[in-house]
Amino acid sequence: MIVYLARHGVEDGSVYTHGGLGGGEIDGIEQIDGVWYTYFSERGKKNYYRKWPDEAAAVSYIFPRAVDLAKHYGIWTE
């Protein structure tokens, strides 16, 4: 996901974050002790953690959201 998004001009921290905190309100994805989670980063905190059965499921949730936001903000390049 990270490589694919980067190929389209979408860098970590722009409309999603991988394990970090965003520069505003942003979706995040991370692995903790072998378990994949998604969350919403806001006001310097990770909130609304959601546990997923595997990486593919977590990516399936985050990926389309990142693509939609990147296109909405004009970040997406073909």
Biopython code that builds the backbone (N, CA, C, O; Angstrom):
import numpy as np
from Bio.PDB.StructureBuilder import StructureBuilder

atoms = [
    (1, "MET", "N", (0.814, -1.169, 0.000)),
    (1, "MET", "CA", (0.000, 0.000, 0.000)),
    (1, "MET", "C", (0.875, 1.256, 0.000)),
    (1, "MET", "O", (0.630, 2.182, -0.774)),
    (2, "ILE", "N", (1.881, 1.292, 0.853)),
    (2, "ILE", "CA", (2.733, 2.471, 0.970)),
    (2, "ILE", "C", (3.419, 2.776, -0.357)),
    (2, "ILE", "O", (3.451, 3.927, -0.792)),
    (3, "VAL", "N", (3.961, 1.758, -0.993)),
    (3, "VAL", "CA", (4.672, 1.941, -2.262)),
    (3, "VAL", "C", (3.706, 2.379, -3.356)),
    (3, "VAL", "O", (4.004, 3.295, -4.123)),
    (4, "TYR", "N", (2.552, 1.728, -3.429)),
    (4, "TYR", "CA", (1.562, 2.063, -4.452)),
    (4, "TYR", "C", (1.096, 3.509, -4.294)),
    (4, "TYR", "O", (1.045, 4.257, -5.270)),
    (5, "LEU", "N", (0.761, 3.897, -3.081)),
    (5, "LEU", "CA", (0.307, 5.266, -2.850)),
    (5, "LEU", "C", (1.409, 6.270, -3.191)),
    (5, "LEU", "O", (1.137, 7.307, -3.796)),
    (6, "ALA", "N", (2.641, 5.967, -2.809)),
    (6, "ALA", "CA", (3.760, 6.869, -3.114)),
    (6, "ALA", "C", (3.936, 7.042, -4.619)),
    (6, "ALA", "O", (4.265, 8.135, -5.082)),
    (7, "ARG", "N", (3.720, 5.975, -5.385)),
    (7, "ARG", "CA", (3.823, 6.070, -6.847)),
    (7, "ARG", "C", (2.808, 7.058, -7.411)),
    (7, "ARG", "O", (2.991, 7.592, -8.505)),
    (8, "HIS", "N", (1.744, 7.296, -6.662)),
    (8, "HIS", "CA", (0.697, 8.218, -7.093)),
    (8, "HIS", "C", (0.763, 9.548, -6.339)),
    (8, "HIS", "O", (-0.217, 10.292, -6.289)),
    (9, "GLY", "N", (1.909, 9.832, -5.763)),
    (9, "GLY", "CA", (2.136, 11.115, -5.130)),
    (9, "GLY", "C", (1.596, 11.248, -3.720)),
    (9, "GLY", "O", (1.559, 12.349, -3.169)),
    (10, "VAL", "N", (1.178, 10.140, -3.132)),
    (10, "VAL", "CA", (0.580, 10.169, -1.793)),
    (10, "VAL", "C", (1.597, 9.634, -0.790)),
    (10, "VAL", "O", (1.838, 8.429, -0.724)),
    (11, "GLU", "N", (2.183, 10.524, -0.019)),
    (11, "GLU", "CA", (3.205, 10.143, 0.951)),
    (11, "GLU", "C", (2.598, 9.901, 2.332)),
    (11, "GLU", "O", (1.555, 10.456, 2.676)),
    (12, "ASP", "N", (3.267, 9.070, 3.102)),
    (12, "ASP", "CA", (2.877, 8.831, 4.489)),
    (12, "ASP", "C", (2.819, 10.188, 5.206)),
    (12, "ASP", "O", (3.760, 10.979, 5.137)),
    (13, "GLY", "N", (1.721, 10.435, 5.879)),
    (13, "GLY", "CA", (1.544, 11.689, 6.590)),
    (13, "GLY", "C", (0.679, 12.700, 5.861)),
    (13, "GLY", "O", (0.284, 13.715, 6.435)),
    (14, "SER", "N", (0.382, 12.425, 4.594)),
    (14, "SER", "CA", (-0.440, 13.367, 3.832)),
    (14, "SER", "C", (-1.936, 13.126, 4.077)),
    (14, "SER", "O", (-2.641, 14.025, 4.535)),
    (15, "VAL", "N", (-2.412, 11.934, 3.776)),
    (15, "VAL", "CA", (-3.827, 11.596, 4.007)),
    (15, "VAL", "C", (-3.976, 10.321, 4.835)),
    (15, "VAL", "O", (-5.090, 9.897, 5.141)),
    (16, "TYR", "N", (-2.854, 9.720, 5.190)),
    (16, "TYR", "CA", (-2.829, 8.542, 6.057)),
    (16, "TYR", "C", (-1.479, 8.533, 6.768)),
    (16, "TYR", "O", (-0.553, 9.242, 6.375)),
    (17, "THR", "N", (-1.381, 7.736, 7.799)),
    (17, "THR", "CA", (-0.095, 7.576, 8.470)),
    (17, "THR", "C", (0.111, 6.105, 8.827)),
    (17, "THR", "O", (-0.835, 5.397, 9.172)),
    (18, "HIS", "N", (1.331, 5.674, 8.739)),
    (18, "HIS", "CA", (1.683, 4.292, 9.079)),
    (18, "HIS", "C", (2.411, 4.308, 10.414)),
    (18, "HIS", "O", (3.632, 4.458, 10.472)),
    (19, "GLY", "N", (1.645, 4.151, 11.479)),
    (19, "GLY", "CA", (2.235, 4.059, 12.805)),
    (19, "GLY", "C", (2.500, 5.383, 13.495)),
    (19, "GLY", "O", (2.924, 5.407, 14.651)),
    (20, "GLY", "N", (2.258, 6.474, 12.807)),
    (20, "GLY", "CA", (2.563, 7.762, 13.405)),
    (20, "GLY", "C", (1.327, 8.569, 13.740)),
    (20, "GLY", "O", (0.199, 8.076, 13.710)),
    (21, "LEU", "N", (1.575, 9.808, 14.056)),
    (21, "LEU", "CA", (0.501, 10.768, 14.280)),
    (21, "LEU", "C", (0.501, 11.724, 13.098)),
    (21, "LEU", "O", (1.561, 12.157, 12.644)),
    (22, "GLY", "N", (-0.655, 12.046, 12.610)),
    (22, "GLY", "CA", (-0.737, 12.935, 11.469)),
    (22, "GLY", "C", (-0.545, 14.388, 11.865)),
    (22, "GLY", "O", (-0.504, 14.732, 13.046)),
    (23, "GLY", "N", (-0.432, 15.219, 10.862)),
    (23, "GLY", "CA", (-0.296, 16.639, 11.090)),
    (23, "GLY", "C", (-1.644, 17.307, 11.319)),
    (23, "GLY", "O", (-1.741, 18.533, 11.296)),
    (24, "GLY", "N", (-2.643, 16.541, 11.532)),
    (24, "GLY", "CA", (-4.008, 17.001, 11.747)),
    (24, "GLY", "C", (-4.856, 15.785, 12.012)),
    (24, "GLY", "O", (-4.427, 14.851, 12.689)),
    (25, "GLU", "N", (-6.048, 15.795, 11.484)),
    (25, "GLU", "CA", (-6.926, 14.633, 11.624)),
    (25, "GLU", "C", (-6.672, 13.714, 10.444)),
    (25, "GLU", "O", (-6.850, 14.107, 9.291)),
    (26, "ILE", "N", (-6.252, 12.479, 10.736)),
    (26, "ILE", "CA", (-5.797, 11.572, 9.682)),
    (26, "ILE", "C", (-5.990, 10.122, 10.109)),
    (26, "ILE", "O", (-5.879, 9.794, 11.291)),
    (27, "ASP", "N", (-6.280, 9.255, 9.137)),
    (27, "ASP", "CA", (-6.381, 7.818, 9.403)),
    (27, "ASP", "C", (-4.993, 7.227, 9.556)),
    (27, "ASP", "O", (-4.036, 7.698, 8.941)),
    (28, "GLY", "N", (-4.887, 6.188, 10.383)),
    (28, "GLY", "CA", (-3.613, 5.518, 10.571)),
    (28, "GLY", "C", (-3.756, 4.009, 10.569)),
    (28, "GLY", "O", (-4.843, 3.467, 10.768)),
    (29, "ILE", "N", (-2.642, 3.348, 10.339)),
    (29, "ILE", "CA", (-2.571, 1.893, 10.342)),
    (29, "ILE", "C", (-1.254, 1.504, 10.993)),
    (29, "ILE", "O", (-0.230, 2.148, 10.763)),
    (30, "GLU", "N", (-1.277, 0.457, 11.803)),
    (30, "GLU", "CA", (-0.036, -0.013, 12.404)),
    (30, "GLU", "C", (-0.190, -1.446, 12.898)),
    (30, "GLU", "O", (-1.294, -1.951, 13.105)),
    (31, "GLN", "N", (0.956, -2.072, 13.076)),
    (31, "GLN", "CA", (1.016, -3.423, 13.622)),
    (31, "GLN", "C", (1.635, -3.335, 15.013)),
    (31, "GLN", "O", (2.695, -2.739, 15.202)),
    (32, "ILE", "N", (0.954, -3.939, 15.977)),
    (32, "ILE", "CA", (1.446, -3.967, 17.348)),
    (32, "ILE", "C", (1.441, -5.416, 17.814)),
    (32, "ILE", "O", (0.393, -6.059, 17.867)),
    (33, "ASP", "N", (2.614, -5.919, 18.148)),
    (33, "ASP", "CA", (2.750, -7.307, 18.614)),
    (33, "ASP", "C", (2.078, -8.301, 17.676)),
    (33, "ASP", "O", (1.408, -9.233, 18.120)),
    (34, "GLY", "N", (2.263, -8.094, 16.377)),
    (34, "GLY", "CA", (1.749, -9.015, 15.375)),
    (34, "GLY", "C", (0.277, -8.830, 15.028)),
    (34, "GLY", "O", (-0.258, -9.583, 14.215)),
    (35, "VAL", "N", (-0.383, -7.852, 15.622)),
    (35, "VAL", "CA", (-1.799, -7.596, 15.366)),
    (35, "VAL", "C", (-1.927, -6.269, 14.622)),
    (35, "VAL", "O", (-1.276, -5.286, 14.975)),
    (36, "TRP", "N", (-2.776, -6.249, 13.587)),
    (36, "TRP", "CA", (-2.976, -5.043, 12.788)),
    (36, "TRP", "C", (-4.144, -4.233, 13.315)),
    (36, "TRP", "O", (-5.196, -4.767, 13.665)),
    (37, "TYR", "N", (-3.921, -2.911, 13.360)),
    (37, "TYR", "CA", (-4.924, -1.973, 13.851)),
    (37, "TYR", "C", (-5.041, -0.791, 12.890)),
    (37, "TYR", "O", (-4.086, -0.424, 12.205)),
    (38, "THR", "N", (-6.229, -0.211, 12.863)),
    (38, "THR", "CA", (-6.413, 1.095, 12.252)),
    (38, "THR", "C", (-6.860, 2.027, 13.368)),
    (38, "THR", "O", (-7.366, 1.587, 14.400)),
    (39, "TYR", "N", (-6.665, 3.314, 13.145)),
    (39, "TYR", "CA", (-7.018, 4.301, 14.157)),
    (39, "TYR", "C", (-7.215, 5.647, 13.482)),
    (39, "TYR", "O", (-6.963, 5.800, 12.287)),
    (40, "PHE", "N", (-7.658, 6.601, 14.248)),
    (40, "PHE", "CA", (-7.806, 7.965, 13.764)),
    (40, "PHE", "C", (-6.928, 8.853, 14.628)),
    (40, "PHE", "O", (-7.100, 8.927, 15.845)),
    (41, "SER", "N", (-5.994, 9.520, 13.987)),
    (41, "SER", "CA", (-5.072, 10.397, 14.691)),
    (41, "SER", "C", (-5.670, 11.800, 14.719)),
    (41, "SER", "O", (-5.977, 12.383, 13.679)),
    (42, "GLU", "N", (-5.826, 12.325, 15.923)),
    (42, "GLU", "CA", (-6.326, 13.689, 16.055)),
    (42, "GLU", "C", (-5.817, 14.293, 17.349)),
    (42, "GLU", "O", (-5.746, 13.627, 18.382)),
    (43, "ARG", "N", (-5.467, 15.556, 17.274)),
    (43, "ARG", "CA", (-4.987, 16.298, 18.440)),
    (43, "ARG", "C", (-3.837, 15.589, 19.164)),
    (43, "ARG", "O", (-3.765, 15.590, 20.392)),
    (44, "GLY", "N", (-2.951, 14.991, 18.383)),
    (44, "GLY", "CA", (-1.767, 14.360, 18.946)),
    (44, "GLY", "C", (-2.008, 13.026, 19.637)),
    (44, "GLY", "O", (-1.156, 12.557, 20.390)),
    (45, "LYS", "N", (-3.168, 12.408, 19.388)),
    (45, "LYS", "CA", (-3.482, 11.113, 20.008)),
    (45, "LYS", "C", (-4.062, 10.162, 18.965)),
    (45, "LYS", "O", (-4.663, 10.583, 17.977)),
    (46, "LYS", "N", (-3.868, 8.887, 19.211)),
    (46, "LYS", "CA", (-4.450, 7.848, 18.371)),
    (46, "LYS", "C", (-5.757, 7.397, 19.031)),
    (46, "LYS", "O", (-5.755, 6.903, 20.159)),
    (47, "ASN", "N", (-6.848, 7.569, 18.326)),
    (47, "ASN", "CA", (-8.169, 7.244, 18.849)),
    (47, "ASN", "C", (-8.888, 6.239, 17.965)),
    (47, "ASN", "O", (-8.491, 5.989, 16.827)),
    (48, "TYR", "N", (-9.931, 5.680, 18.501)),
    (48, "TYR", "CA", (-10.824, 4.784, 17.755)),
    (48, "TYR", "C", (-10.078, 3.588, 17.149)),
    (48, "TYR", "O", (-10.284, 3.243, 15.985)),
    (49, "TYR", "N", (-9.219, 2.967, 17.945)),
    (49, "TYR", "CA", (-8.503, 1.768, 17.484)),
    (49, "TYR", "C", (-9.488, 0.698, 17.056)),
    (49, "TYR", "O", (-10.494, 0.455, 17.722)),
    (50, "ARG", "N", (-9.185, 0.063, 15.936)),
    (50, "ARG", "CA", (-9.981, -1.058, 15.440)),
    (50, "ARG", "C", (-9.016, -2.188, 15.097)),
    (50, "ARG", "O", (-8.082, -2.001, 14.317)),
    (51, "LYS", "N", (-9.243, -3.334, 15.670)),
    (51, "LYS", "CA", (-8.387, -4.516, 15.471)),
    (51, "LYS", "C", (-8.855, -5.273, 14.233)),
    (51, "LYS", "O", (-10.054, -5.411, 13.990)),
    (52, "TRP", "N", (-7.883, -5.764, 13.451)),
    (52, "TRP", "CA", (-8.183, -6.500, 12.219)),
    (52, "TRP", "C", (-7.560, -7.886, 12.286)),
    (52, "TRP", "O", (-6.550, -8.071, 12.965)),
    (53, "PRO", "N", (-8.138, -8.860, 11.599)),
    (53, "PRO", "CA", (-7.605, -10.224, 11.658)),
    (53, "PRO", "C", (-6.254, -10.390, 10.969)),
    (53, "PRO", "O", (-5.504, -11.312, 11.287)),
    (54, "ASP", "N", (-5.938, -9.489, 10.015)),
    (54, "ASP", "CA", (-4.660, -9.571, 9.313)),
    (54, "ASP", "C", (-4.374, -8.250, 8.596)),
    (54, "ASP", "O", (-5.213, -7.349, 8.566)),
    (55, "GLU", "N", (-3.195, -8.155, 8.032)),
    (55, "GLU", "CA", (-2.784, -6.942, 7.341)),
    (55, "GLU", "C", (-3.702, -6.609, 6.175)),
    (55, "GLU", "O", (-4.064, -5.449, 5.978)),
    (56, "ALA", "N", (-4.080, -7.622, 5.404)),
    (56, "ALA", "CA", (-4.931, -7.393, 4.230)),
    (56, "ALA", "C", (-6.253, -6.733, 4.614)),
    (56, "ALA", "O", (-6.734, -5.846, 3.910)),
    (57, "ALA", "N", (-6.831, -7.158, 5.711)),
    (57, "ALA", "CA", (-8.104, -6.580, 6.152)),
    (57, "ALA", "C", (-7.928, -5.123, 6.573)),
    (57, "ALA", "O", (-8.761, -4.277, 6.250)),
    (58, "ALA", "N", (-6.863, -4.833, 7.282)),
    (58, "ALA", "CA", (-6.594, -3.460, 7.720)),
    (58, "ALA", "C", (-6.334, -2.558, 6.511)),
    (58, "ALA", "O", (-6.835, -1.436, 6.446)),
    (59, "VAL", "N", (-5.557, -3.053, 5.569)),
    (59, "VAL", "CA", (-5.262, -2.285, 4.354)),
    (59, "VAL", "C", (-6.542, -2.078, 3.541)),
    (59, "VAL", "O", (-6.743, -1.008, 2.968)),
    (60, "SER", "N", (-7.399, -3.084, 3.488)),
    (60, "SER", "CA", (-8.661, -2.963, 2.748)),
    (60, "SER", "C", (-9.538, -1.848, 3.304)),
    (60, "SER", "O", (-10.347, -1.268, 2.579)),
    (61, "TYR", "N", (-9.381, -1.556, 4.560)),
    (61, "TYR", "CA", (-10.129, -0.469, 5.176)),
    (61, "TYR", "C", (-9.466, 0.884, 4.900)),
    (61, "TYR", "O", (-10.142, 1.827, 4.489)),
    (62, "ILE", "N", (-8.175, 0.987, 5.115)),
    (62, "ILE", "CA", (-7.456, 2.260, 5.001)),
    (62, "ILE", "C", (-7.238, 2.696, 3.550)),
    (62, "ILE", "O", (-7.392, 3.873, 3.225)),
    (63, "PHE", "N", (-6.885, 1.765, 2.694)),
    (63, "PHE", "CA", (-6.485, 2.096, 1.325)),
    (63, "PHE", "C", (-7.523, 2.920, 0.557)),
    (63, "PHE", "O", (-7.176, 3.983, 0.044)),
    (64, "PRO", "N", (-8.774, 2.478, 0.458)),
    (64, "PRO", "CA", (-9.726, 3.289, -0.317)),
    (64, "PRO", "C", (-9.981, 4.667, 0.300)),
    (64, "PRO", "O", (-10.248, 5.634, -0.413)),
    (65, "ARG", "N", (-9.898, 4.745, 1.601)),
    (65, "ARG", "CA", (-10.071, 6.038, 2.268)),
    (65, "ARG", "C", (-8.932, 6.977, 1.885)),
    (65, "ARG", "O", (-9.158, 8.158, 1.619)),
    (66, "ALA", "N", (-7.706, 6.450, 1.856)),
    (66, "ALA", "CA", (-6.543, 7.257, 1.482)),
    (66, "ALA", "C", (-6.641, 7.717, 0.030)),
    (66, "ALA", "O", (-6.360, 8.876, -0.275)),
    (67, "VAL", "N", (-7.035, 6.823, -0.859)),
    (67, "VAL", "CA", (-7.170, 7.172, -2.277)),
    (67, "VAL", "C", (-8.238, 8.252, -2.450)),
    (67, "VAL", "O", (-8.012, 9.238, -3.151)),
    (68, "ASP", "N", (-9.385, 8.074, -1.824)),
    (68, "ASP", "CA", (-10.470, 9.061, -1.940)),
    (68, "ASP", "C", (-10.024, 10.433, -1.449)),
    (68, "ASP", "O", (-10.271, 11.441, -2.110)),
    (69, "LEU", "N", (-9.372, 10.473, -0.294)),
    (69, "LEU", "CA", (-8.918, 11.759, 0.239)),
    (69, "LEU", "C", (-7.836, 12.385, -0.638)),
    (69, "LEU", "O", (-7.832, 13.597, -0.854)),
    (70, "ALA", "N", (-6.920, 11.562, -1.142)),
    (70, "ALA", "CA", (-5.861, 12.081, -2.013)),
    (70, "ALA", "C", (-6.462, 12.707, -3.271)),
    (70, "ALA", "O", (-6.013, 13.763, -3.716)),
    (71, "LYS", "N", (-7.457, 12.070, -3.832)),
    (71, "LYS", "CA", (-8.124, 12.621, -5.024)),
    (71, "LYS", "C", (-8.896, 13.884, -4.657)),
    (71, "LYS", "O", (-8.880, 14.861, -5.405)),
    (72, "HIS", "N", (-9.558, 13.868, -3.532)),
    (72, "HIS", "CA", (-10.321, 15.032, -3.079)),
    (72, "HIS", "C", (-9.420, 16.250, -2.893)),
    (72, "HIS", "O", (-9.793, 17.359, -3.275)),
    (73, "TYR", "N", (-8.248, 16.055, -2.316)),
    (73, "TYR", "CA", (-7.317, 17.157, -2.063)),
    (73, "TYR", "C", (-6.384, 17.463, -3.233)),
    (73, "TYR", "O", (-5.537, 18.351, -3.143)),
    (74, "GLY", "N", (-6.545, 16.722, -4.329)),
    (74, "GLY", "CA", (-5.721, 16.979, -5.498)),
    (74, "GLY", "C", (-4.285, 16.504, -5.397)),
    (74, "GLY", "O", (-3.415, 16.977, -6.130)),
    (75, "ILE", "N", (-4.037, 15.581, -4.502)),
    (75, "ILE", "CA", (-2.684, 15.023, -4.318)),
    (75, "ILE", "C", (-2.414, 13.900, -5.317)),
    (75, "ILE", "O", (-1.280, 13.732, -5.766)),
    (76, "TRP", "N", (-3.432, 13.141, -5.665)),
    (76, "TRP", "CA", (-3.315, 11.942, -6.502)),
    (76, "TRP", "C", (-2.776, 12.295, -7.882)),
    (76, "TRP", "O", (-3.265, 13.218, -8.533)),
    (77, "THR", "N", (-1.768, 11.555, -8.318)),
    (77, "THR", "CA", (-1.244, 11.688, -9.682)),
    (77, "THR", "C", (-1.334, 10.341, -10.374)),
    (77, "THR", "O", (-1.200, 9.296, -9.737)),
    (78, "GLU", "N", (-1.558, 10.369, -11.660)),
    (78, "GLU", "CA", (-1.667, 9.116, -12.430)),
    (78, "GLU", "C", (-0.333, 8.605, -12.863)),
    (78, "GLU", "O", (-0.253, 7.565, -13.517)),
]
sb = StructureBuilder()
sb.init_structure("model")
sb.init_model(0)
sb.init_chain("A")
sb.init_seg("    ")
for serial, (resi, resn, name, xyz) in enumerate(atoms, 1):
    if name == "N":
        sb.init_residue(resn, " ", resi, " ")
    sb.init_atom(name, np.array(xyz, "f"), 0.0, 1.0, " ", f" {name:<3s}", serial, name[0])
structure = sb.get_structure()
